[in-house]
């Protein structure tokens, strides 16, 4: 399209006719501003007359190259996008004689770019929503862990204190009642732990801590967890480890969790007087080690096996009324086995029993049990004298329980219900140990630890961080903040006393509390 200096159109080719949707007789001889106006910018706003490429050439006598503009058609969504360039033609006297304007149709490219930009914007909003949802989920899990573990800590603590006779003599019937409370509390804790573990595994927040594991010790530890329940049902428990199998490399805690869940199911679904067992074999050629848990229980029908490892699923809904549990154990086992790069299989016959086989990578070079630490045993320790302690917790029942417990042990105890009160109490009485809950009002436990550590007068005070959050990374955050020890609620009496004892001056001749 060629324009004279007055912007009247002299020539328009077929492409201009197509772009403008006007015939040649509607173009030639007309003013450009009358026939292809208004152009629009990328954002859809009209292009001012002074910014039209032709106007710019008239004003500057300089070429305008590849300006992206829209040409409206019937409707805005029918817009054509073009790269517009305008080139001046000058005579010998450098006077403008005409302007050559070119249009390059880039509609398809521009539509693709706009669609891509819209898609990217949608993805950005979606990602932001997902990030927010994950943050809210983590906050909810932390809140749920805290709100459930905190009262459970008081329930289990008081029950254990009663069972230990700290509140006076206990007769057999009372001891049995305490035992039921303790077992029920630990069952609730196991359910909570399974839910949190599964969520962390699904989110990829459960890295393995791989090290050398003693196979025999692993089996004994896993069987120890279910021994009492098996004895109560008179179930015969067998353990078989292939000759020569001594060690493997794995996350010992997670591997114990796998076996414990499988063994717990074996006890649960085996009738009284039945049998169950744990077998370990290896195959050097295939470089695999297998751990099999078998039982003579109710068995599983073939059509139910496919649903067995799905969350919150039991093979028969009617079983939920006869057997406790929420159907997470096997799902958790599957995730942990996958995390180890292994596999799990099942052989089962209804009415005869089941065999769950976990197969893990293994090589003869790994068949070495970790060395048993040797050396002179540490002398038994007792508390040298009644200790000054500060306990901070915003849960009143927990606070009073700890105070009663430690006063029974001969300690002088100062109480705090906020982080600020905890710092003030530490500065006031100079305790030998401070026990600080992490989630407290006004000033949280981590900040309180920081303030204590920054005070040269009390900065060396041993501190135990006590938390009901028990989320991944909590222990590391507490220790990094300056805590000497970390305990996750619910904390048993013996564990708390043993931890305090390790931070106090020790003398020979007594026994430190220990975790049974």
N, C-alpha and C positions, 0 to 999 in steps of 0.2 A: 504494500500500500504506500503510495507516494503522495506527499502533501506539498502544496505550494506554501510560501511563507504565511499566507492568510489561513492556513490549516484546512483549505478545501481539498477534498480527495480527488486525485487525478487518475489513480489506477488501483484496482483491487483484484487480486487473483482468486482462484477458486477456494483456496484454503481460508482466506479472509471471509469469503462468503459463508463457508461452513461454520467458522468460529463465531461470527456475529449473527448468524442465522438470518441474514438480510440478502436480498438479491442485488446484482450489480447496479441496477437502476436506482436502488435505494441507497447506494453508497457513492458512486462517482458523482462529483459535483457538489456533494454535501459537505458541511463542516464536520470535522472529525468528532467534535464535542457533541454533535447532534445525533450521531448514529451509533457510536460505541461507548456511550456514556450511560451509567457511571461504572467505571472499574471499581473493584473493591480490593482491599488489602487481605493478607492472610487471615487476620482476625475477623474478617467480614465487614469491617467499617468502610464507608465510602472513601474513595480516593479524592482529595481536594483537587480542584482544577489546576492549581498552581503546581501540584506534584505530578501531573500527567507528563509522561515522557516527552510528548511533543512540546508542552509548555516549557519544560526544562531546557530543551534544545533551543527553542526560540529565545530563552533568557540568557543562555550561556554560550551558545554556538558550539557546545561540546556534546560528544556522543553519550548516550545513556545506554548501558548494556545490561541485559538480562534481569529486568525487574519482574518479580513474580507477582502477577495480578490475576484477579478473577473477573470473568466476563459473565454477568448474570444472564440466564436464559429465561425460561418460563417461570421457574421457581428456584429458590436458593440452593436446593439440593440438586438442581440441574445445572449448577454452575460449571463453566469450563475454566481451567487454570492454564495460563499461558506465561511464557517468558517473553516479555516485551523489550525490544531494543529499538532505539531511534538514532539514526545517523544523519548528520547535516551534510548537504552538498553545497559547496561554495563556488562562486565564479572567480574570475581572475582578480577581481577587486575584493575578494574575500567577503562578498555579500552572499547571504543565504538565499539560495534559489529554490530548494526543495528539501524535504525530509523523507528519508526512507525508513519506514517502520516495519519491523518484522515480528511475527508471532510464532512462537514454538509451542505447540500444544503439549502440555505436560500433565494433563488431567488425570490419567491413570496413575502416573507416578505420585502425584500430589495426593490423590485419594488413598493410595497405599500408605504414604507417609502419615497422613492424618489418622488413618485407621490404626497404624502401628503406634502412633503417639497416644491415641485413645486407649489402645490395649495396654500400653505401658503405664498409663495413668491408672487404669483399672487394676493392673497388677500391683502397682505401688499402694493403692488404697487397700487392696486385699491383703498384701503383706503387712501393712500397718495394722489392719484388723486382726490378723493372725498373731502378730507380735503382742498386741494388746491382750488377745485371748489367752496366749501362753503365759503372759505375765499375771493375768488375773487367776489363771489356773494354779500357777505356782504359789500365789498369795493365798488362794483358798486352801491348797494342800498344807501350807505352813500353818495357817489358822486352824485347820481341822486337826493337824497333828498336835498343836499346842493345846487346843480346847479339850481334846480327848485324853492326851497323856497327862495333863495336869491333874484332873480329878482322879484319874487312874493311879497316879503316883501316890496320892493320899490314901486311896482305898487299899492298895497293896502294902503301902508302908505301915499303916495302922494294923492291918491284918498280920503282917510279919512281926510287928512289935508285940502284939498280943500273943502270937504263937511262941515268941522268944521269952515270954514271961516278963516283959519290961513293965507291964502295968499290974503285975501281981501274979500269983499262982494260977495256973490254967489246968483244968481237969480235962479228961480225955474227950468228952463230948464237945467242949469248947474248942479244943485243939482240932478236932475233926471239922468243926464249922469254919475255923480259920483256914484250914487246908482247902475247903471248898471255895472259899472266897478267893484265895490266892490262885488256885487253878483256874477259876473262871476269869479272874483278872488277866492272867497270862494268856488265856485263850483270846480275849478281846484284843490284847496287845498284838498277838500273832496275826489276827485279821487286819488290824490297822497297818502293821508292817508289810503284809503281803500287798495291800492296796497301794501303799506308797512305793514299794519296790517295783511293782508292775508299771506304775506311771513313770517312774524314773527310767526304767528299761525302755519303755516305748519312746521316751523323749531322748534316748541316747545319753542319759546322764548317769550311767552306772558303769564306769570303766572298771576293767578287771585289774586286780593286783596279783599278778602271776609270780609265783615263787615255787621252790621245791616243796612238795607235800609228802609226808610220810603216810603211805597207804593204810597201814595197820592202825595208826593213831586216828586217821580220818574215819575209818569204819567204826572204831570204838566210840569216838565222839558222837557220830550220828546215831548209833544204836542207843547211846546213853540217853538221848533226848526222848526216846519212845519206850524206854525200859519199864518205867512205872505203869504206863498205860497198858503195855503188853502183859505185865504181871497181873494187873487187875482183871484181865480177861483170861488169864491162864493160857496165854498163847506162847508156844515154844518158839524161841528166836534162835536162829542158826547164823553163823558167820563163816564164810569160806573164802580164803584168799589163796590164789594159785601160788604154788611154791616158787620162790624166787622173785615175786613181784614185791618191790619195796617202795618205789617212789614214782612220782610224776610231777609235771609242772602245770599248775593251775592256780586259780584263786581259791584258797582253802576255805574261806568263809562262804563263798558262793557255792562251792562244791558240797560243803556240809549242808547248806540250805537245800540243794537239789536232793540229796539223799534223805534228809530229814522229812521233806515233804512227801517223798515216795514211801518212806517207812511209816509215816503217820497215816497215810491212806491205807497201807497194808493192815495196820492195827485196826483202823476204823471199820474196814469192810471185811474183816476176818471174824467169823463167829467165835465165841468163847471155846477154848480148848483146841483151837486150830494151830497151824504152824505158819511161820514166815521166815524169810532169811535174806541175807545180803551176800552176793557172790562177786568176786573180782577175778577177772582173767585178762590175759594180754595176748596179742598176736604180733610178734616182732616183724614178721613178713609184711603184714598189712599196716604196721606201725599204728596200732589202735589198742586202747585199753577199754574194757567194758566193765561196767558196774551194774549188776542186775539185782533188782528187788523183787522177790516173789512172795506169793501168799497162797493160802488155800481158802480164799474168801469167796464172795458171791459171784465173782467173775463179771465179764462185760460182754454183751451181745455184739456180734460183728457189725450190725447196723448202727450201733451207738459209738463205735470207736472213732469215727470221723469227727464227732462233736466233742470228743473228750478233752481236747486241749483248748477249747474256746473259753474265753473269760465268762465267769458267772454262770457256768453250765455244769449241771450234774447229769449223769447218764440217764437218770430217771427222776422226773420231778417229784415222784412220791418219796424218793430217798431223802429229800430235804426234811421230811418229818421224822425220819428214823436215824439220820446221821447228821451230825453238826457240820458246819462249814458253809462257805459261800461260793465254792467252785472256782477259786483262784489258784489253788496250789499247783495243779498240773500246768496251767497256763504259765505260771511263773517258772516252773521247771523247764518248760519248752524254751522260753526266752533265754534263760541262763545257759542252757545247753547250747543253743544257737550262738550265744555270745562267746562260748569256748571253742566254736568251730566244730562242734560235735553233732550227734543225732540221737534221737530217742525212738525206740520202737516198742510195740506192745504185742504180746501173745496172751490170749485170754479165752477161757471156756466158761460159759455161765454155769454156776454151781460148783466149779472145780478150782477156780483161782485165776490169778494173773501173773505175768512176768513183764516188768518194765525194764528195758535194757538201755542204758546210757552208754554210747560209744564216743570216746574222745581221742583226739590225736595224741600219740605217745611214741616214743622211740627208746631203744635200749639204752641210749646215752642218758635219758632222763630217769632211768630206773635206779636212782640213788636217793635214799631217804636223807633229809637234812640232818646234820649232826646234832646230837643231843648235847646241850650245853653242860660242861663239866666245870669243876672248880669248887672251892670251899663254899659251903652253904652260908648264906647271910645269917647272922645271929638273929634269933627272934627278937621282936621289938615290942615294947609297950609304950604308952604315953608317959612321958617323964613326969608330968604333973597336970592337974586340970588346966585346960587350955582356954584362952580367951578367943572366942569365935564371933564373927559377924555373919549373920545369915540374912540375905535379901531375897524376898519373893513377894510378888503382889497377890498371890493366892493364899488367903488367910489360913485355910485348913492345912495346906502344905507347910506354911511357915510355922504354925503352932506345933505340927507334928515333928518337924525337924528340931524345934526348940525343946520339946519334951524328950525326944530321943537323946539329944546331946547333953542335956542337963542330967539325965539318968547316968550318963557316962562320966559325970563329974566336971563338965565344962561350964565355964561362964559364957553365957550367950547373950549377944545384943542383936535385936531385930531391926530390920529395915524393910519398908514396903515400896520404896522407889529407889531408882539409881542414885538420886541426889542424897537420900537418907543414908544409903550404903556408904557413899564416899565420906559423908560427915561422921558416921559411926567408926569407920576405919581410922580416920584422923583423930577421933576422940579417945578410943580405947586401945589403939595399936594392937590389933588381934594377931595371934599366931597364924591363923588361917581365916580367909574370907570366902564364903560360899555365896556366889552371886547368880541369881537367875538372869537370863539374857533378855527376855521380853518383859520390860517393866515400864510403867508410866513415867513421864517427865524426863527421865534420862535412862536410856536402855543400858543393859549390862555391859555391852562392848564399850560404850562411851564412858561408863563408870570405871571400867578397868583402865581405860586410857588416862583418866584423871588421876587415879591412884598411882599408876606407874610414873606419871609426870611429877608427882609430889616427892621431893627428896627425903622427906621425913618418914613416909610410909611406902615408898615406891618398891621396896623389896618384899612386901607382904605376899606370902603364898596365896594364890587365888584359885579356887575351883569354879569353873564355869558350869552352870547347871541349866539345862534347857529342855523344853518340851517340844521344840521344833523338830530336831533330829532330821534335818534335811541335808542333802549332799553339800559338802563344803562347810557345814556349820563347825565341825571340829577344827578344821584348818583356820577358819576365820577367828575362832575363839583363841586358839593358841597364838596366832599372829598378832592378836590384839594385846597379848601379854598374860593370858591365863596359864597357870602351871599344869592344870589338868582339866579334862572335859568329861562330863557325864550327861547322858541323855536320859530323861525321865521315861518311864518310872525307874527309880534307882533303889536297889535293895539295901537293906540296913547294912549288911556286911560289906557291900561294895562301897557305900559312902564312908563307913568307918575305916575301911582299908585304905581308901584314897586319902582321907585326912591323915591317917597314921604315916603314910609315906612322906608327908610334908612337914611332920613334926620331928623334934629331936627324939632320937631313939636310944634306948638303953637295953642291955641284955637282960634276959631272965623272964620275959613274958612272951605272949603270942599276939601277933597282929591279927586283927579281924581278916578273914579271907572269904572269898566268894565260894559257896558250895555249888 
